């Protein structure tokens, strides 16, 4: 019987080099994902806004790193008044160049003390400018707010922001009007970005924490913000995802080659 000998075609060096580079990218992406850096922001660097409120700096858990009286306490005598602590994008520790699209890959949480004589709860506000004028606002230069709007915002002393679960409505802060159907029309941040993909490139102007402005609730509120922690998406993770796609494409090409030479 005649013996058949099969020869395995050697892999080309460029292909090997490409696969090695992709593997390095994947390892780098995995390492970066496990080393996401949490940025803890100091409340005494934030600014107080709103109306009908009384604000004071008080002792907080970050006094050792942020300075004496690092926490901010905001009281309103009536929930129809409004208090907010504004962590603007220029303060120390705020992720540089954070966009709404980048925000979809982060988590944020605030350590707060909150009391209310009514049914009010604190909430997040995310300010930005939609230069594409896609939301039906007054103009492309108006400040737009994503305002958290859901029944329960607190878990113990934690006010959490999750792009895939926290619900927001859209508000034109320049014309003082709700957009896209009104106050009760809510979506997650990821949901709004799915509907209006162009918003992903819009620069986030800050992360604010508010209280008050609740219809039908006249109780007094007191909000103390001890800290805000923001954990952005590691910069290497998009490279990691690209590497996965490239390896998948390389694998399919090899499979087709093997079938063609079989």
N, C-alpha and C positions, 0 to 999 in steps of 0.2 A: 504494500500500500504506500502510495506516495504521500509523504508528509508535507503539509502546508505550513509555511512560516509566515507569521504576520509581523509586520514592522510597525511600531508606534512612531508616528511622525513627531519629531521633537517640537516642543512649544517654542515659538519665536521669542527671542530675547526682549523685544519691545513689549510683547504681551506680558511676559513675566514681570518686567519693570513696572508696567501699568498696574498690574494686580498688586504688586508690593506697595506702590504708592497709595492705592485705594485702601489697602489693609491698614497702613499707617494712619490714614484719615479716620478710619473707623475707630481705631484704638484711641486716637485723640478725641474724637467725639464722645466716646464712652467715658473717658477720663474727665472731660469737661462737664458732662452731665452729672457726674457724681460730686463735682466741686462747685456747683452753683453758689454764688456768693450772695448772702442775705445782707441788704443794706438797711441798717436801722437809722432812721431819721430822728433828729432832735425836735421835739415840739416847740422849744423856745426859739428855734430858728424860723418857725412858721409864722404867718400873719393871721390876725383875727379879722373876720369880716361879718357882714350881716347887718341887722338893725334891732334895736330894742334889747340889747344884751349887755351883760357886765362880764368883763374878762379879767383874769388875774393869773399871774405865774405862781405855781405852788410846787412844793417838794415832790419829786417823783423818783422812780427807780433808776433813771439815767443821770441823776445828779453827779455821779462820779465821773462820767464821760462827757456830758453835755453842759455841765456847770450847775450852780445852785439854782433851785426852783426851775427844773427843766420841764416840768409838766405844765400844761395850760388848762385852766378851768374856765368854762363859759356857762353863765347862768342866764336863763330867760324867764321872766315872770309869767309869761303866757306862751303857749305853743303856737300862737299865731305870729309871734315874733320869730326871729331868725338869728342863729349863731353858726359860724363855721370857722374851722381852723384850716388854713390854706398852706399846704406844703407845695411851694412853687418849684418849678423845674430847676431853678438856679441854685438851690440851697445845697449845702454839703451832703454828699451821700446819695443825692437823687440820681438815678441811672441816666447817664449822658445820652442825649439823642433819642430818648424813648418815644416811640410812635404808638398810635393805637394798634397797629399791626403787631408791634413788638410787645405791647401790653397783653396780647392774647396768649403769650407764652409765659406769663409771670403769675406769681401769687402775691397778694399783699394782705397784711393784717394789722389792725391797730389794737393796742392794749388800752382799754378805756374803762372809766367808771361812769356809770350813767344812772340817773334817777329821774323819774317822771311822775307827776301827780295825775297824769292822764294816760293815754295809750301810745304816746310818741316813742320812737326809737331813733337812734342816730343812723346816719346813712352816708355812703360815699357819693362824691360828685367828681366827674372827670371832665375838665375843661379843654377845649381844643378849637381850632378854626378850620372849617371845611372850605378850603380855597376852590374846590371844584363846584361849589354851590349846588350840591346834589340833593339837599334835604328839604328844599322848599323854604329855606330861611329868608330873612329880609335881604341879605346880601352876602357875598362871598367873604366879607371881612368880619361878619358877626361872630361873637364868641358863642360856641355851642357847648351845652352841658349834657353829658350822660348822667342822669340822676337815678340813683338806686331807688327802686320802688317795689317793695315786697313786704309782706306782713311781718316777717321775723328776720331781723338783721343781726341780732346778737346771739352769741353762744357763750354764756358766762360773761367774762370781761373781754371777749374777743369779737371784734368787728372784722369779718373776713371778706375778701374780694376774690372771687373765683370767676375767671372769664367765661367758663362754660356753664355756670349755674346761677350766678348773681344776675338779677333782673334789673334793667335800666329802661327809662324812657328818654326821649330826646327833647331838649328845651333850648330855645334861642334866648340866650341871656342878654342880648342887646335889645331885642324887641319885646322881651318878657312874654313869650308865647310858646306853647308846646307844639312840637312838630310831629309829622307822620301819624296823625290820627288822634293825638291828645295824650293826656297824662296816663290814662289807663292802658295804653298800648305799650307793652314792654317786650323786650327780647334780651337775651344775654349779650355780652360784648361780642362773643363769637357769632351770635345770630345777626347782630347789626352789621358786622363785617362781611358776613355771607351775603346779605342783602345789598350792601353798598361797599363793594370791594375797594373802591377808590379811597375810602376813609383810612385804609391801612397805612398810608404814607403820611397821614396828618400827625404833626408833632403834638405830643401831650404837654399841656402847659402846667400841669401840676396834678396832685391828688389831694382833694379836699374832704374834710369830714364835717358834716352838718347836723343840726338839730332844729326842730321847729318847722314852721310853715305847714302845719297839718290842719286841714279843714275839719271843723266840728270838735276839736280837742282844745280845751282852754286851760289845761294843767300846766304848772311850772315845770321846767326841765333844768337839769344840771349835768353838764358833760365835762369830764376831765380826760384829756388825752395824754397818756403816759409815754406812748411811742408809736411809731409807724414803721413797719418792716416790709421792705419790697425785695422780692427775689426774682430777678429778671432771667429770661431764657439765656443760657450760656451761648456765647457767640459762635462756638464751634459746632453746636447742634445742627444748624443748617448744612454745614459741611458734612456732618455725619449722615444726614438724610441723603445728600447728594451721593455720598460714597455707597450707600446701600443701593441706590438706583443704578449706579454705574456697575456695581458688581452683578446686579441682576441682569443688566444688558449684556455684560461680558459672558455670563453663564449661558444666556440664550444663544449668543453667537457661537459659542463653542459647541453647543448641542446641535445647532444646525450644520456646523462643519462636520461633526462626527456622523450625522445622518447622511450627508452628501458623499462622504468617502467610504461608507459602509459597503 
